Amino acid sequence: MATLVAEPRYQVWGASASVGPQGYDEVANFYQAAIRIGKNRLEFEIVRVMVDRDTVLTEGTFRHAYSGAMLTARGYDTVEDDPTGWYLVEYQALIVWPISRDGLIVGEDMYAGEAPRIVRRLDTGELDHLGPVDRG
């Protein structure tokens, strides 16, 4: 949070468009919720970085471990036979990071090229750096 301006703004565009958190308190709550479900433990395979005086742009593939229950709650019906399992999901994204004159991040504009796609079920202990710390 120390890297952000006082009132950051987030926006998600594309496959899962939504107004993201706006302002310090909403962004802090957003990150706390991500930590609770383990979404902060992820991979971002960056294939492109562009930088100018006011912006950093990163493009690549996000990878997460989502529980079957989370996927079912989000409308995925392919995991109904194993809602207690963990699944590797990934999606293409481009993130625009506007930077203030003071060098702080103004927020994020995320362009999701696709909805999270289920790659496969994870075996116990596999890719344990993804998802919640206590993921079995």
NORVEN-V895020 format. One record per backbone hydrogen bond with DSSP energy under -0.5 kcal/mol. NH is the residue of the N-H (numbers start at 1). CO is the residue of the C=O. If there is no record, write none. Layout:
nh = {NH	NH}
co = {CO	CO}
This chain:
nh = {4	5	8	9	10	11	12	13	15	17	18	20	20	23	24	27	28	29	30	31	32	33	34	35	36	37	38	38	39	40	41	42	43	45	46	47	48	50	52	56	57	58	59	60	61	62	62	63	64	66	66	68	69	71	72	73	74	75	76	77	80	82	83	85	86	87	88	89	89	90	91	93	94	95	96	97	97	98	99	100	103	105	106	107	108	109	110	110	111	112	112	113	113	114	117	119	120	122	126	128	130	131	131	135}
co = {1	105	5	106	21	108	18	110	112	14	12	10	18	8	6	23	24	25	26	27	28	29	30	31	32	33	34	35	34	34	38	40	63	61	44	59	59	57	55	97	50	95	48	93	45	60	91	43	89	64	87	85	83	67	68	69	70	72	71	75	77	79	80	82	122	66	120	64	87	117	62	60	111	58	109	56	95	96	54	104	100	3	98	98	9	96	11	108	94	13	110	92	111	92	90	88	88	86	123	125	127	38	41	132}
